Amino acid sequence: MKHTFLILLALLPGILFCQKESKPGSVITEFGKTYEVDNPDFKTNKTIELKAVFDVGRSFGDSTKVNPLINTAARYLNMHDNAGVPLDNLKVALVIHGSAANDILNNKNYKTKFGLNNPNDPLISALTKKGVQIILCGQTAAYRNISKSDVHPNIKFTLSAMTALVQLQNKNYKLINF
């Protein structure tokens, strides 16, 4: 009896604090897994436009993995779609600069630099198919000697990340910076 009690006591934290499992999204199915939130106190307004611009200025040092900051845009689309926000109400842009510029290279150039295909390539394709704007800082591109032919074909160039961030915020996009 004492042993059973000790086993149950040892398992109690795992039972009480069991982690929910993430689920694939319905918009970007291969990326952007989310968690269901039961009955949130702060309700999601499903009738307004949710315009977000993600400031993506860094990589995480593992060229074999998707940049989690780019993946966040897929999570944003998936979780809001799962919550019942119409896709037409979701406007998303990514402004890429700094070391994150490597993460939007086309497969040929990524392979030259890192020895493998770009793991972000399918994610970028999926995001842009859903209307996400992916914008590269022209200053970063010039500094890193990156031309339009070096990056994924759906990438847009701008004068600077600062320019794109200001212009998008002037259009009521809300800045998300991690």
N, C-alpha and C positions, 0 to 999 in steps of 0.2 A: 504494500500500500504506500509506503514511504517513497519507494522508487517511482511509482506512477505519479505521485504528487510532484516530485522533483522534475520529472520529464515534462509534465504539463506546465510547470512553472518556467522551465527553460524555453518552451515553445510559445509561451504567452506573448512576448514582444513581437514575434513574427506573425502571430494571429491578429493581434491588435493593430499592428502597423503594416499589414501586408500591402505591398505596392501593387497598384493596378497595372495591367498590361497595356502597352501602347497599341494603337490600331492603325492600320494603313488608312490613308485618306481616300476620299472619293473624287477629288479634283486632280491631284498629282499622286497617283497611286503607288509609285515606286519610292517616293520620298516624302518627308514631312509627316512622319507618324505623330499622332496626338493621343492625348488621354481624355477620357470622358470626365466631365465635372458634373456631379449630380447636384441639381438644385442650387446653383450659385446664388448668393445674396445680391451681388451686383449684376443685374440682368444685362444681357446683350441686346442692344437696340437693333432689331432686324430690318428697320425701315429706312435707315440713313446710309449714306455712302461712308464706307470705312476706307479712307485713303491713307496709305502708309508708304513712307520712303525709308528704306533700310540703308544705313551708312555702313558700308562693308569695306574696311580699310586694312584688314589683316588676314593672314593665313595662319594655320596652326602647326605647320612644320611637318605634317605627314602627307606627302604627295600621293599616297595610295588611297586617301579618304576624301570624301566630299567636304567642302568647307561648310562647317555647321552654320555660319552666318548666312550663306546662300540658301541652305536647307531651311532656314527659318522662314523664308518667304513661302515655301511650300507648306510648312506647318501653319502659317497664317491663313492661307487659302483653305486648307483642309479643315482646320478647326472651326473657322467661321461658317463654312459650308455645312459641316456636321451640326452646327448650332442653328442652322436654318436661315442664315443670311444669304440672300440671292447673290449669285456670282456677279451679276450686273452691278451690285452695290460694293464690290471689292475692287479697289484700284491700288495696284502695287508697283513700286519701282525700287530697283536696287542701284545705288551709286557705288561703283567700284573704284578703289584707289589703293595706293600703297602696295604692300606685298600681295594683296588679294588679286592684283592684276594677273598674276601667274595662273590663278584658278579659272580664268576665262579664256586661256589660250586654246586654240584649236588642237585637235589630236596630234597633228604633225609636229607642231611646235612644242607641245607639252611632252611628247615622246622624245624629242631632241634634248629637252632640258632635264626631264626626270626619268626617261627610259620606259615609260608606259603611257597608255592612253589616258586622257584626262577623265578622272572619275566624276567631275562636275559637268561634263558635256551632256549626258542624257538629262540631267536636272535642268540645265540651262535651256535645252530644247523644250522640255515639258513646261517650264515656267513661261517661256515666250509664246508658246502655243496657246496659253491661257491669258495672254495679254499683258504679262508682266514686262515692264520696260527694264532693261539692264543697260546701264549707262557707265561708260568708262571715262575716267578723268583724263583729259588730254595732256595735262601736265605730267601725270604719272606715266602715260604712254610715251611721251617724248623722253622723259628721264630714263625710262627702261628700254627705250628703242623698240617700242611695240607699235606696229602699224595695223591698219584695219585687216589686212590679209593674214595677220598672225593670230587673230582671235576668232572665237565662235562667230559664225556669220550673222547672228541675230543681235550682236552687241552694237550699241550706239555710242559714238564718241561725243564728248562735250569739251568746251574750253577748259573747265576744271570741275573737280568734285564740288567745290564751294559754290560755283555757279549753278550747277544742277540742283544742289540741295536748297539753295535760296529760291530758285525758280519754282521748284516743286512745292516748297512750303508756301510760296506766294499763291499757289493754286490749291491751297488747303490740304496738302499732303502733310501728315504728321510724322515727325522725325522719330525713327526708332533706331537707337544706337546702343549696341551691346559692347 
